[in-house]
Amino acid sequence: ISAHRCAATFKLLEDVWTSLADHVARLQQRDVAMAATGKLKAVVLGGTGAVGTEVVNSLVASDVWDKIVIVGRRPVELGNELATKAAGRLEQLTINMDNMAAEAREAFAGADSVFCALGTTRGDAGSAAGFRRVDLEWVDAAVALAKAGSAKHFSVVSCEGANAGMWANDWPIFGAMLYLKVKGQAEEAVKAGGFPFVSVFRPGLIDRGDRMRGGEKLAKVLGVSSIKTAAFGKLMVEDAEEVAQGRRTPAVAMFRMKAMQEAAKAGVPPKHSGK
């Protein structure tokens, strides 16, 4: 009798496992079909920046994104070819970013992926407070709206060496330390959002072409390894499509510079290195 019960229990567990596996397979097939038929919605913040522009370009160039909403202070300028391809799929919402919660709430509803490419520097912002406003406060607001809108995936541009626990203050001489600290705080805010999937991109030197700042140009001349903005934006979109199609398992994935460069060179989605 005992052996019979053991066999019956084993058979029951086997049936339950098979049923669960079939269910997971059906969900993955559904996601693949959804992506293939162009049913995904993306929200982009920082779409006028060097990386954000390329995220928008890659989204428009891909047929799986049925709706692309750009939230920002000013509209993104698209070339004629991309504008034609984006017709009927792209919406630009120009708002006061300090009032994002009131002006952009509906834009985030039902988003499959939110791409946050917000970023400035203390010098460009004019003060430490201005820098925090863009790189942390606006990111916090976007996280809250994405969470309220049930976004499935949040992808954020951070930087190499980001560290929320780093000591820093507002004195200009400590500007580099403040930058790393605030970027780390933004990462933690995104991770705490409770999204099913989070992607944190930590690039080193970004080759922004004509948009490169003085220090970045010097670093490039000195031979510091870099990644082009077009490749960066494409990698972010490819990662989001991996998430949508059920091909990425970790809830929180960190993408570091070396893996990003290797993926860009090979023309494949980037490999994550864990949290």
Summary of the structure (lengths in Angstrom):
residues: 275
radius of gyration: 21.0
end to end distance: 49.2
largest distance: 80.6
contacts: 869
relative contact order: 0.12
helix: 53%
strand: 16%
